[in-house]
Amino acid sequence: MKRLLIAFPVMMLILGLVGLAYADKPPLEKPLVPFQGQVRSTEIEPNDDCTTATPLLVGDPVEASIDPIGDMDWFEFTATAGECVRFETHPGEGQVGGDTQMYLFADDCVTQLAYDDDGGDGLYSYFQYTFTDAGTFYVRVNEFGNNGLIGAYVMTADDCPEPPPNDTCAGAIDLREQGLQTFEVDLCTYYNDYTPAPPECTNDYAANGPEAVYKIYLMAGETFNVCEDQTSTSIDLSIWLVSDCGDPENTCVAGEDNGNPECINYTAAADGWYFLMVDTYSGCGLVAVTIDAPIATEDRSWGSVKQLYK
């Protein structure tokens, strides 16, 4: 479900500066492992807004800290069109705790492009983002709640790894051939390739996170039911179904983004292939998908689909 912090970037920025009362998070099950790579640079203070942002380069980890309380660290990043980058904060040397929030802004320093709270190690932040346009962008890091210190953390930007084949419609997995009623997919290994065109079919929210693509052949009148649920609290789910893989942004026939889990129920208007986008509004992580075998309106078609699950 959307938080005010996510849905309204300008208000989010204002509230972040004055501080909010956040609910306590459960304790970590495992101890944090400090960043293992080689730190190549250190943040340049003051970097409390985008005009004083510390440069951030792919492959060059930057050591930083949140100190004093309420400190905001801004980083400047230059991207090329189509470039996919993994942004992540890590506990620094000697750091035994810490809880970051991380935001990606356009060159106006206001338009929010991505956000994450706990997608990385422990309560540290992580997201990956595919830039549609070349330009200068800004990453902002703060301590969750703006009421604590983080003595040492490391900010990294790295090239995204090659995604699985079903990152795009061309490699969509046939749900009938897969034959699983319930399965899990790690969306952190996928890119953000598709978003419904306005007005979005997902409750007027964009789907800016990475998505995995599946397909299923439906006969007219068959009802397709599918739900996705998160296995961590760091992602905000979105799910949508399209009728044309050649134009997925404009052919959404069903979608949902009203909370976690997300479910759609669609009765096919015509025979054909339909493409399922297991997506997120923001963040990434492990997602559980549950599918009910299509229900036909006539017994003649049920025989061809009842073997979907064994």
Backbone bond lengths (Angstrom), bond angles and torsions (degrees), N, CA, C in turn:
res aa  C-N    CA-C-N  psi(-1)  N-CA   C-N-CA  omega(-1)  CA-C   N-CA-C  phi
1 M - - - 1.455 - - 1.521 109.03 -
2 K 1.322 117.44 142.82 1.449 121.35 -177.58 1.527 111.66 -66.89
3 R 1.321 115.01 140.46 1.452 120.23 168.23 1.523 107.71 -96.53
4 L 1.293 116.83 156.50 1.449 120.57 174.53 1.514 110.57 -56.98
5 L 1.324 115.42 -33.64 1.458 119.97 -178.79 1.511 111.91 -62.17
6 I 1.326 117.65 -31.27 1.452 121.14 -175.87 1.519 111.07 -88.73
7 A 1.295 117.25 -42.59 1.449 121.26 -169.60 1.521 112.80 -73.78
8 F 1.341 118.52 -26.80 1.440 120.22 -174.16 1.520 109.37 -128.81
9 P 1.344 117.39 93.45 1.458 121.30 -172.58 1.520 113.97 -57.87
10 V 1.354 118.74 -42.81 1.453 119.72 -176.26 1.516 110.15 -66.32
11 M 1.339 117.15 -46.36 1.456 120.27 178.41 1.513 110.88 -63.83
12 M 1.327 116.15 -36.04 1.457 120.73 178.25 1.516 110.68 -58.93
13 L 1.343 116.66 -42.52 1.447 120.54 -177.57 1.518 110.92 -66.15
14 I 1.340 116.29 -40.32 1.457 120.33 -179.94 1.521 111.12 -66.06
15 L 1.340 115.12 -47.16 1.457 118.94 -178.72 1.516 111.47 -64.60
16 G 1.350 116.34 -35.29 1.449 119.41 179.70 1.519 112.02 -62.96
17 L 1.336 116.64 -30.50 1.449 119.42 -178.52 1.525 112.58 -75.68
18 V 1.306 117.03 -35.11 1.453 118.68 -176.91 1.512 112.66 -88.00
19 G 1.348 116.84 -15.58 1.456 119.67 178.67 1.513 111.71 91.25
20 L 1.336 116.17 143.10 1.457 122.55 -179.32 1.517 109.69 -129.31
21 A 1.318 116.05 160.06 1.465 121.03 174.45 1.515 108.45 -92.44
22 Y 1.317 118.00 110.28 1.456 122.80 -177.40 1.526 109.71 -103.52
23 A 1.327 114.08 151.56 1.455 119.30 175.96 1.529 109.41 -69.65
24 D 1.320 116.90 146.85 1.453 121.19 177.28 1.515 110.26 -65.21
25 K 1.334 115.84 147.05 1.452 121.08 177.43 1.524 109.03 -100.85
26 P 1.331 117.16 153.07 1.463 119.57 179.63 1.520 110.50 -65.30
27 P 1.321 118.11 152.24 1.461 120.88 179.51 1.521 111.33 -65.24
28 L 1.327 116.13 152.86 1.460 121.13 179.50 1.525 110.79 -68.42
29 E 1.332 115.65 142.48 1.456 120.30 178.92 1.527 111.83 -80.68
30 K 1.345 116.59 -25.56 1.459 120.42 -178.51 1.530 109.25 -130.15
31 P 1.327 117.50 150.05 1.473 120.03 178.36 1.525 110.58 -68.12
32 L 1.325 116.55 150.98 1.450 121.82 178.73 1.522 110.80 -73.33
33 V 1.327 114.97 145.41 1.463 121.07 174.82 1.525 107.32 -106.48
34 P 1.347 119.06 118.83 1.466 120.80 -179.99 1.530 111.38 -58.60
35 F 1.313 116.48 157.01 1.462 122.91 179.58 1.526 110.02 -54.66
36 Q 1.337 116.02 130.24 1.463 121.03 -173.57 1.526 114.02 -97.35
37 G 1.331 117.79 -10.61 1.462 120.07 -177.76 1.515 112.72 -82.86
38 Q 1.309 115.40 -175.18 1.459 121.80 -179.82 1.528 109.42 -94.35
39 V 1.319 116.58 119.40 1.462 121.17 177.15 1.523 108.46 -75.41
40 R 1.334 116.81 129.58 1.465 120.33 -173.85 1.526 113.55 -105.40
41 S 1.335 116.46 -17.92 1.466 118.25 179.97 1.522 109.39 -155.16
42 T 1.326 115.78 173.10 1.457 123.06 -179.73 1.519 108.72 -126.23
43 E 1.329 116.15 144.55 1.462 119.21 178.89 1.528 110.04 -56.66
44 I 1.323 115.16 151.21 1.455 121.16 179.50 1.523 107.87 -108.19
45 E 1.320 115.69 106.83 1.462 120.58 178.09 1.534 110.19 -85.71
46 P 1.325 118.81 146.57 1.469 124.80 -1.58 1.525 111.29 -79.40
47 N 1.317 115.82 139.73 1.464 121.95 173.45 1.529 108.71 -134.52
48 D 1.333 114.59 50.02 1.459 121.45 -172.82 1.520 113.68 -88.84
49 D 1.335 117.99 -0.51 1.464 121.22 174.35 1.517 108.13 -152.22
50 C 1.320 116.61 175.18 1.465 118.48 -172.34 1.531 112.42 -70.56
51 T 1.329 117.80 -20.28 1.462 119.43 179.93 1.521 112.46 -73.54
52 T 1.341 116.81 -18.02 1.468 121.12 179.15 1.526 111.51 -119.05
53 A 1.338 116.75 22.59 1.463 121.87 -173.70 1.528 111.93 -61.83
54 T 1.332 115.10 143.08 1.464 122.33 176.02 1.531 109.29 -78.72
55 P 1.348 119.20 132.42 1.471 120.63 178.27 1.528 111.40 -60.68
56 L 1.334 115.34 140.71 1.466 122.67 178.47 1.517 107.90 -129.43
57 L 1.341 116.86 126.64 1.461 122.30 -177.70 1.515 110.31 -120.34
58 V 1.316 116.91 149.65 1.461 121.53 175.20 1.526 109.20 -59.69
59 G 1.326 115.89 127.80 1.457 121.01 176.77 1.514 115.17 83.33
60 D 1.338 118.38 3.49 1.464 121.35 179.94 1.524 110.03 -118.75
61 P 1.341 118.56 90.50 1.471 121.13 179.60 1.526 111.80 -61.43
62 V 1.330 115.17 140.74 1.461 121.56 -178.91 1.527 108.73 -116.48
63 E 1.333 116.69 129.01 1.460 121.39 176.44 1.525 109.40 -86.52
64 A 1.342 116.34 135.50 1.459 120.31 -177.24 1.526 109.40 -148.50
65 S 1.334 115.76 178.34 1.455 121.40 176.69 1.524 108.93 -151.42
66 I 1.322 115.39 155.94 1.456 121.56 171.47 1.520 106.80 -104.45
67 D 1.319 115.97 99.32 1.462 122.11 -174.59 1.533 107.10 -165.20
68 P 1.326 118.03 120.07 1.463 130.20 11.28 1.527 112.45 -82.56
69 I 1.342 116.08 -176.28 1.455 121.39 177.17 1.533 109.03 -56.75
70 G 1.328 115.23 134.92 1.458 120.62 -178.32 1.514 113.82 90.07
71 D 1.331 117.27 -0.80 1.460 121.77 179.76 1.520 110.58 -61.54
72 M 1.334 117.36 140.59 1.462 124.31 174.53 1.522 107.57 -120.26
73 D 1.312 117.94 129.28 1.462 121.94 176.80 1.523 109.63 -106.87
74 W 1.323 116.82 124.95 1.465 122.25 178.29 1.529 109.35 -110.94
75 F 1.339 115.85 139.96 1.455 122.91 178.86 1.533 108.66 -127.51
76 E 1.319 115.58 141.10 1.468 121.80 -179.25 1.518 109.69 -104.41
77 F 1.328 116.12 132.08 1.463 120.76 -176.08 1.531 109.40 -134.11
78 T 1.324 116.39 134.90 1.460 121.97 177.21 1.526 109.18 -106.62
79 A 1.337 116.26 126.05 1.464 121.26 -175.26 1.528 110.67 -122.71
80 T 1.325 114.94 157.76 1.464 121.86 172.61 1.525 109.32 -104.48
81 A 1.300 116.80 157.11 1.458 120.96 -179.96 1.522 110.41 -62.33
82 G 1.337 116.73 130.96 1.453 122.16 -179.75 1.507 114.59 86.86
83 E 1.321 117.98 -4.68 1.464 121.73 -179.27 1.527 110.69 -73.92
84 C 1.317 117.03 134.07 1.460 122.44 176.47 1.524 108.39 -110.17
85 V 1.336 116.03 128.27 1.458 121.09 -175.27 1.521 109.68 -130.19
86 R 1.324 115.60 139.11 1.467 122.83 175.06 1.532 108.02 -98.41
87 F 1.313 117.03 114.94 1.458 122.49 177.08 1.528 108.45 -102.13
88 E 1.332 116.58 134.00 1.466 118.62 -177.13 1.523 110.55 -152.56
89 T 1.337 115.79 143.62 1.458 121.56 169.68 1.529 108.00 -105.11
90 H 1.333 115.80 144.39 1.467 122.41 -177.21 1.519 109.07 -131.25
91 P 1.341 118.25 151.45 1.465 119.26 172.16 1.524 110.00 -64.17
92 G 1.317 116.81 137.23 1.455 121.06 179.95 1.521 111.96 -85.46
93 E 1.292 115.52 -179.46 1.466 121.90 -179.08 1.525 109.81 -59.16
94 G 1.355 115.98 126.00 1.451 121.74 178.15 1.512 114.84 80.52
95 Q 1.336 117.02 0.09 1.466 119.99 -178.73 1.529 109.84 -84.03
96 V 1.328 117.55 122.61 1.463 120.93 -177.31 1.528 112.06 -104.25
97 G 1.303 118.36 -6.95 1.468 122.56 179.01 1.505 109.24 -146.35
98 G 1.318 115.51 -154.96 1.459 119.99 179.29 1.512 111.50 116.38
99 D 1.319 115.21 143.79 1.459 121.93 -176.96 1.527 107.48 -146.35
100 T 1.326 117.06 107.99 1.457 120.55 -176.22 1.525 111.49 -104.28
101 Q 1.321 115.16 157.24 1.457 124.06 164.50 1.521 106.94 -121.64
102 M 1.335 116.41 142.94 1.463 119.76 -175.75 1.526 109.77 -135.33
103 Y 1.325 115.72 137.40 1.463 122.69 -177.32 1.519 109.33 -130.89
104 L 1.330 115.89 146.59 1.460 121.80 173.26 1.526 107.88 -115.21
105 F 1.345 116.34 127.48 1.457 122.03 -178.73 1.524 110.87 -119.01
106 A 1.326 114.97 152.50 1.462 121.14 173.43 1.522 109.75 -71.10
107 D 1.346 117.22 -177.06 1.461 120.47 -174.09 1.522 113.32 -68.66
108 D 1.359 116.97 -10.77 1.463 118.60 176.53 1.522 112.54 -84.82
109 C 1.332 116.97 -2.81 1.467 123.93 178.60 1.523 113.35 66.30
110 V 1.321 117.87 10.08 1.457 122.32 -178.68 1.523 111.98 -123.80
111 T 1.331 117.54 -41.95 1.460 121.90 -177.05 1.521 110.05 -70.62
112 Q 1.337 116.47 113.36 1.465 121.06 -177.02 1.526 110.17 -82.14
113 L 1.328 116.16 129.52 1.464 122.49 179.97 1.519 112.68 -105.37
114 A 1.316 117.18 -29.84 1.466 120.81 -179.19 1.527 108.73 -157.76
115 Y 1.335 114.51 158.27 1.470 121.28 -178.74 1.523 109.54 -154.03
116 D 1.329 116.34 146.88 1.464 119.84 171.21 1.522 109.38 -155.57
117 D 1.341 113.82 152.54 1.462 120.63 178.00 1.524 110.06 -111.69
118 D 1.325 118.05 -66.27 1.468 121.79 -171.02 1.528 113.57 -119.42
119 G 1.330 118.65 31.28 1.455 120.55 -175.52 1.515 114.88 -76.81
120 G 1.334 118.03 -14.03 1.453 121.09 -178.45 1.515 112.53 -97.71
121 D 1.323 116.50 -150.06 1.458 121.94 -179.48 1.526 109.49 -70.88
122 G 1.327 116.86 131.84 1.452 120.25 179.71 1.514 111.37 60.63
123 L 1.331 116.39 -119.89 1.463 121.74 178.82 1.525 111.22 -108.69
124 Y 1.329 115.89 21.79 1.456 120.48 178.21 1.534 110.27 -88.93
125 S 1.319 116.12 161.84 1.466 122.20 -169.63 1.523 112.90 -98.59
126 Y 1.326 113.89 151.15 1.459 121.25 177.63 1.525 109.63 -156.85
127 F 1.317 117.60 138.47 1.462 122.12 164.42 1.519 108.04 -157.34
128 Q 1.328 115.47 161.47 1.451 119.80 172.26 1.523 107.73 -121.65
129 Y 1.324 115.20 149.95 1.460 119.21 -173.27 1.521 109.48 -144.11
130 T 1.352 116.04 136.32 1.457 122.18 175.21 1.521 108.64 -101.19
131 F 1.304 116.97 118.40 1.458 122.36 -177.20 1.534 109.91 -80.56
132 T 1.305 116.18 124.67 1.468 120.18 179.03 1.520 111.69 -81.48
133 D 1.328 116.78 -25.24 1.463 121.47 -179.55 1.525 110.11 -129.10
134 A 1.327 115.54 152.99 1.455 120.32 174.60 1.527 109.46 -78.41
135 G 1.322 116.28 152.87 1.451 118.95 178.13 1.507 112.90 155.04
136 T 1.316 115.27 -168.92 1.462 123.16 178.47 1.519 109.10 -102.77
137 F 1.324 116.25 133.51 1.457 122.59 -177.65 1.529 108.58 -131.35
138 Y 1.340 115.10 166.13 1.458 119.29 -174.17 1.526 111.01 -132.54
139 V 1.333 115.47 135.60 1.462 122.71 175.48 1.525 107.60 -109.73
140 R 1.339 115.68 130.42 1.469 120.07 176.65 1.513 109.33 -115.88
141 V 1.332 116.60 134.20 1.458 123.24 178.53 1.525 108.54 -122.33
142 N 1.326 115.74 133.74 1.461 120.21 173.39 1.524 109.12 -142.12
143 E 1.309 115.59 167.14 1.464 120.84 176.95 1.520 108.41 -82.06
144 F 1.333 115.98 136.83 1.461 121.47 -178.78 1.530 110.14 -58.73
145 G 1.337 116.21 119.27 1.452 120.86 -178.31 1.511 113.98 93.63
146 N 1.355 116.60 -16.17 1.469 120.93 -178.64 1.529 112.21 52.71
147 N 1.328 115.67 37.94 1.472 119.18 -179.45 1.529 112.26 -135.61
148 G 1.335 116.45 20.18 1.456 120.22 179.94 1.519 111.13 -147.28
149 L 1.321 115.49 173.49 1.455 122.88 -179.97 1.522 110.30 -109.07
150 I 1.310 116.44 150.83 1.468 122.77 168.90 1.519 105.77 -127.43
151 G 1.307 115.74 106.23 1.459 120.36 -172.95 1.507 114.35 -62.67
152 A 1.346 116.56 -36.07 1.462 119.57 -179.32 1.528 109.30 -155.91
153 Y 1.326 115.82 126.97 1.463 121.13 170.88 1.524 108.24 -140.72
154 V 1.322 116.06 164.09 1.455 121.53 -179.56 1.523 108.87 -121.54
155 M 1.323 116.22 129.22 1.464 123.47 177.57 1.522 108.70 -100.46
156 T 1.344 116.78 125.63 1.467 120.23 -178.95 1.520 111.09 -126.62
157 A 1.334 114.77 151.35 1.458 123.60 171.75 1.527 106.89 -133.82
158 D 1.324 116.87 123.28 1.465 121.25 -176.76 1.525 110.08 -135.54
159 D 1.320 115.74 154.03 1.456 120.31 174.61 1.520 109.87 -62.86
160 C 1.324 116.15 141.43 1.463 120.17 177.14 1.531 109.88 -70.57
161 P 1.328 117.41 144.83 1.470 119.85 175.60 1.523 110.23 -72.89
162 E 1.318 116.37 167.56 1.463 120.20 176.15 1.528 109.40 -62.23
163 P 1.323 117.59 129.81 1.468 120.05 -178.07 1.527 111.73 -79.11
164 P 1.339 118.34 166.42 1.469 121.45 174.21 1.526 110.68 -63.23
165 P 1.334 118.12 160.91 1.476 121.04 -178.60 1.524 113.65 -56.74
166 N 1.338 117.66 -35.51 1.464 118.99 -178.11 1.524 112.67 -85.26
167 D 1.327 115.85 26.47 1.457 120.28 170.58 1.524 110.34 -68.77
168 T 1.348 116.60 -26.29 1.461 121.69 179.29 1.527 110.06 -125.97
169 C 1.322 115.21 168.33 1.464 120.64 -179.35 1.518 112.23 -59.63
170 A 1.340 116.67 -32.50 1.462 119.83 -177.49 1.519 112.05 -61.05
171 G 1.321 117.71 -28.59 1.460 121.13 -179.86 1.508 113.41 -109.72
172 A 1.327 117.33 20.09 1.467 121.57 -176.80 1.525 111.63 -54.36
173 I 1.333 116.55 136.69 1.467 122.41 179.77 1.525 109.30 -83.69
174 D 1.338 115.60 129.85 1.464 121.71 178.09 1.538 108.27 -74.88
175 L 1.315 116.64 117.24 1.461 120.60 -177.03 1.522 112.34 -64.71
176 R 1.320 117.81 -30.87 1.472 119.94 178.58 1.523 110.19 -69.18
177 E 1.322 116.54 -41.80 1.464 119.55 178.92 1.524 110.90 -68.96
178 Q 1.314 116.86 -36.92 1.464 119.70 178.48 1.521 110.74 -64.46
179 G 1.342 115.99 -40.94 1.462 120.95 171.93 1.508 115.80 67.93
180 L 1.339 118.44 27.77 1.468 121.04 -179.92 1.520 109.89 -114.73
181 Q 1.316 116.05 132.40 1.452 119.50 176.80 1.522 110.96 -79.30
182 T 1.330 117.22 -33.05 1.457 122.40 177.81 1.523 109.05 -132.54
183 F 1.320 116.82 132.75 1.459 120.50 177.68 1.526 108.53 -151.55
184 E 1.338 116.02 164.84 1.458 121.41 179.59 1.525 109.86 -117.53
185 V 1.326 115.27 148.83 1.461 120.84 177.73 1.525 108.16 -138.56
186 D 1.327 116.50 134.92 1.460 122.07 178.69 1.526 108.27 -92.40
187 L 1.321 116.54 101.82 1.456 120.54 -176.24 1.524 113.03 -71.11
188 C 1.326 118.28 -11.28 1.465 120.05 177.35 1.526 111.96 -68.75
189 T 1.309 117.74 -13.32 1.465 120.97 178.20 1.530 112.04 -94.53
190 Y 1.329 117.60 1.64 1.464 122.21 -177.61 1.518 110.95 -110.52
191 Y 1.346 115.84 166.49 1.453 122.29 178.13 1.525 110.12 -105.68
192 N 1.321 115.21 167.59 1.459 121.17 172.59 1.527 108.29 -92.98
193 D 1.333 116.28 96.43 1.462 121.38 -177.08 1.527 113.40 -102.40
194 Y 1.334 117.33 -27.93 1.458 120.47 -173.17 1.527 111.39 -133.74
195 T 1.319 114.72 143.97 1.459 122.68 172.98 1.519 107.82 -144.69
196 P 1.336 119.02 133.92 1.466 119.88 179.78 1.520 110.99 -58.60
197 A 1.333 115.59 139.26 1.457 119.53 178.07 1.526 109.83 -73.65
198 P 1.334 117.45 146.90 1.475 119.75 178.66 1.530 111.28 -61.24
199 P 1.347 119.93 144.95 1.463 123.33 -7.98 1.526 110.87 -73.45
200 E 1.303 117.00 129.18 1.461 120.89 -175.11 1.522 111.75 -62.54
201 C 1.322 114.87 151.64 1.461 119.94 178.32 1.520 111.17 -86.78
202 T 1.323 117.18 -4.10 1.469 120.88 -176.97 1.521 109.87 -103.78
203 N 1.336 115.08 63.20 1.468 121.98 177.50 1.528 112.84 56.70
204 D 1.338 115.90 36.08 1.467 122.16 177.60 1.525 113.51 65.69
205 Y 1.331 116.74 18.46 1.459 120.85 172.70 1.522 108.87 -104.59
206 A 1.316 116.30 143.30 1.460 119.60 172.16 1.522 109.34 -72.30
207 A 1.322 116.24 164.14 1.469 121.44 176.37 1.523 106.65 -119.77
208 N 1.331 116.11 80.18 1.459 121.57 -171.39 1.527 113.99 -87.62
209 G 1.332 117.43 -3.42 1.452 119.91 -179.78 1.524 111.98 -87.25
210 P 1.334 117.51 177.27 1.469 121.04 178.77 1.517 110.95 -71.24
211 E 1.331 116.69 151.99 1.456 120.65 179.58 1.530 111.63 -136.02
212 A 1.343 114.85 148.74 1.462 123.04 171.66 1.525 107.29 -106.07
213 V 1.349 116.22 143.06 1.463 120.28 -172.71 1.528 110.34 -113.69
214 Y 1.329 115.29 130.71 1.465 123.23 176.65 1.529 108.48 -127.02
215 K 1.335 116.59 160.69 1.457 119.14 -179.75 1.527 109.95 -136.98
216 I 1.328 115.06 156.97 1.455 121.51 177.61 1.520 108.65 -152.78
217 Y 1.335 116.65 139.64 1.468 120.88 177.01 1.518 107.94 -91.55
218 L 1.329 115.57 122.78 1.453 121.68 179.93 1.520 110.23 -116.95
219 M 1.319 115.28 143.70 1.449 120.92 172.66 1.517 108.99 -94.09
220 A 1.303 116.11 150.19 1.459 120.76 -178.77 1.527 109.98 -52.64
221 G 1.337 115.54 129.12 1.457 120.87 179.20 1.509 113.96 96.15
222 E 1.340 118.92 -13.52 1.463 120.58 176.96 1.535 110.17 -75.34
223 T 1.320 115.80 139.72 1.458 121.46 179.64 1.524 109.86 -103.57
224 F 1.316 115.37 127.56 1.455 123.15 -176.99 1.522 109.13 -111.09
225 N 1.337 116.84 122.16 1.460 122.76 -179.66 1.525 109.71 -116.90
226 V 1.333 116.60 130.62 1.455 120.07 179.62 1.530 108.83 -149.32
227 C 1.334 115.78 142.57 1.461 122.39 176.87 1.526 109.51 -131.66
228 E 1.318 116.18 148.54 1.459 120.94 171.11 1.521 108.43 -126.62
229 D 1.326 115.18 144.28 1.458 120.68 -178.12 1.522 108.28 -137.93
230 Q 1.308 117.01 144.42 1.450 122.09 -179.93 1.522 110.63 -81.39
231 T 1.322 115.60 151.83 1.455 120.47 173.46 1.521 110.88 -108.33
232 S 1.344 116.93 2.06 1.466 122.18 173.23 1.519 107.64 -142.57
233 T 1.328 116.35 165.63 1.464 120.44 -176.38 1.519 112.65 -92.94
234 S 1.328 118.11 8.01 1.463 120.52 -172.70 1.520 113.28 -92.22
235 I 1.327 118.55 0.06 1.460 120.15 -177.16 1.520 110.86 -126.33
236 D 1.317 114.41 154.47 1.457 122.59 178.76 1.530 106.40 -118.86
237 L 1.318 117.10 110.40 1.452 122.32 -167.98 1.529 113.62 -77.82
238 S 1.331 114.69 157.14 1.455 123.43 173.54 1.527 106.95 -150.85
239 I 1.340 116.93 144.22 1.462 120.11 179.77 1.523 108.49 -143.21
240 W 1.346 116.79 139.96 1.456 119.85 -179.83 1.521 110.49 -153.90
241 L 1.341 114.67 157.04 1.468 122.90 -174.83 1.520 107.91 -125.60
242 V 1.344 116.77 132.37 1.466 120.34 -179.13 1.523 109.77 -122.45
243 S 1.330 115.07 156.00 1.463 120.35 -177.34 1.515 113.01 -101.60
244 D 1.334 118.52 -9.46 1.463 121.48 -176.96 1.522 108.68 -139.21
245 C 1.317 116.14 110.89 1.459 120.56 -179.88 1.521 111.23 -68.36
246 G 1.327 117.26 -22.31 1.455 120.71 177.91 1.511 113.04 -73.59
247 D 1.312 117.11 -19.38 1.457 121.77 179.87 1.527 109.60 -144.88
248 P 1.333 117.64 63.23 1.468 120.57 -173.44 1.521 113.56 -64.77
249 E 1.337 117.29 -31.57 1.462 119.28 -176.37 1.525 112.26 -64.71
250 N 1.350 116.81 -30.35 1.462 119.95 -172.61 1.524 114.31 -110.88
251 T 1.331 117.94 6.31 1.465 119.33 -176.52 1.521 112.03 -122.68
252 C 1.324 117.29 32.10 1.456 121.25 178.17 1.527 109.69 -68.05
253 V 1.342 116.57 127.53 1.463 120.96 179.62 1.527 111.67 -107.21
254 A 1.321 117.54 -17.17 1.463 121.50 178.12 1.518 108.47 -161.87
255 G 1.327 116.26 148.48 1.455 119.75 179.14 1.515 111.02 -168.12
256 E 1.336 115.49 164.94 1.461 120.22 -179.70 1.526 110.20 -155.57
257 D 1.315 115.56 136.14 1.450 122.78 170.36 1.520 107.10 -155.62
258 N 1.301 114.75 76.03 1.455 120.14 -175.44 1.525 111.41 -128.94
259 G 1.325 115.65 10.41 1.460 120.19 -177.87 1.510 110.10 146.54
260 N 1.292 117.42 174.15 1.464 122.27 178.68 1.522 108.37 -113.31
261 P 1.349 121.66 123.24 1.464 126.22 6.56 1.530 112.94 -77.18
262 E 1.349 114.40 169.74 1.458 122.18 175.42 1.527 108.52 -114.95
263 C 1.332 117.26 137.39 1.462 121.67 -178.96 1.520 110.12 -136.45
264 I 1.327 116.01 145.83 1.455 121.01 172.14 1.518 109.20 -129.98
265 N 1.311 114.69 150.70 1.454 123.19 179.15 1.518 106.48 -134.75
266 Y 1.329 117.33 115.14 1.466 120.21 -173.71 1.522 111.09 -132.51
267 T 1.302 115.91 131.93 1.469 122.46 174.01 1.520 108.26 -101.84
268 A 1.321 116.48 119.28 1.464 121.62 -173.39 1.526 111.48 -61.36
269 A 1.328 115.77 130.55 1.460 121.31 178.20 1.523 111.43 -82.14
270 A 1.338 116.55 -21.63 1.464 120.64 -178.27 1.517 109.44 -155.61
271 D 1.331 116.75 158.15 1.457 121.01 174.38 1.527 108.79 -62.36
272 G 1.337 116.70 142.64 1.453 118.73 174.61 1.514 113.23 153.41
273 W 1.327 114.76 177.52 1.455 121.82 177.45 1.524 109.84 -82.88
274 Y 1.329 114.87 139.28 1.448 121.92 175.16 1.525 107.80 -126.08
275 F 1.331 115.48 143.99 1.461 120.76 -172.90 1.532 109.92 -116.61
276 L 1.331 114.84 124.22 1.462 122.47 -176.46 1.524 109.92 -96.76
277 M 1.330 116.19 124.20 1.464 122.29 176.53 1.527 109.46 -100.62
278 V 1.323 116.82 105.47 1.463 122.10 173.61 1.518 105.28 -85.98
279 D 1.321 116.91 104.47 1.462 122.31 -161.41 1.530 110.42 -132.55
280 T 1.331 115.29 177.20 1.468 121.53 173.04 1.520 109.57 -136.96
281 Y 1.314 114.80 153.45 1.459 120.94 169.99 1.522 109.39 -74.11
282 S 1.333 116.15 -39.26 1.454 121.56 177.25 1.518 109.15 -159.20
283 G 1.332 115.59 155.24 1.454 120.63 177.48 1.516 112.22 77.66
284 C 1.323 115.48 179.29 1.461 120.97 178.04 1.523 108.15 -152.21
285 G 1.315 115.88 167.57 1.451 121.47 -179.08 1.504 110.68 162.51
286 L 1.320 116.46 -168.71 1.448 122.52 -178.83 1.528 109.42 -81.41
287 V 1.342 116.17 128.07 1.465 122.55 -176.58 1.526 109.11 -122.63
288 A 1.331 116.28 133.72 1.463 122.01 176.44 1.527 108.94 -98.08
289 V 1.326 116.36 128.55 1.460 122.41 -178.77 1.523 108.88 -114.73
290 T 1.328 116.40 131.53 1.467 122.10 178.33 1.525 108.84 -124.23
291 I 1.340 115.75 129.78 1.463 121.57 -176.53 1.518 109.90 -125.60
292 D 1.331 116.49 133.08 1.460 121.85 170.28 1.520 108.44 -91.20
293 A 1.324 116.43 138.89 1.458 120.15 177.16 1.525 109.43 -56.77
294 P 1.349 117.82 137.89 1.462 120.30 -179.63 1.526 112.08 -53.90
295 I 1.313 115.51 138.94 1.465 121.59 179.18 1.515 108.33 -103.67
296 A 1.315 117.38 120.03 1.460 121.62 -178.42 1.518 110.54 -87.07
297 T 1.328 114.27 149.81 1.466 118.75 177.03 1.521 110.99 -80.31
298 E 1.344 116.50 -17.33 1.456 120.60 178.78 1.522 109.19 -129.03
299 D 1.323 116.84 142.07 1.458 120.94 -177.30 1.520 112.25 -61.87
300 R 1.326 118.06 -23.95 1.459 120.30 -175.31 1.536 111.26 -62.19
301 S 1.313 118.72 -30.48 1.460 119.71 -177.34 1.527 112.83 -93.80
302 W 1.322 117.53 -16.77 1.464 119.97 -177.68 1.508 112.27 -63.10
303 G 1.331 117.65 -33.31 1.452 119.83 -178.85 1.507 113.30 -61.19
304 S 1.330 117.13 -27.21 1.458 119.77 -177.41 1.527 112.72 -86.95
305 V 1.343 117.86 -10.19 1.445 119.14 -177.55 1.511 114.48 -118.64
306 K 1.323 118.29 -12.86 1.458 119.17 -174.21 1.523 112.71 -68.61
307 Q 1.352 116.67 -14.29 1.448 119.79 178.33 1.519 112.99 -87.96
308 L 1.327 116.40 8.23 1.460 119.50 -178.61 1.519 111.00 -56.99
309 Y 1.325 116.59 -41.38 1.456 121.24 179.98 1.517 110.26 -118.78
310 K 1.316 116.21 140.56 1.457 120.77 -178.54 1.509 109.81 -116.44
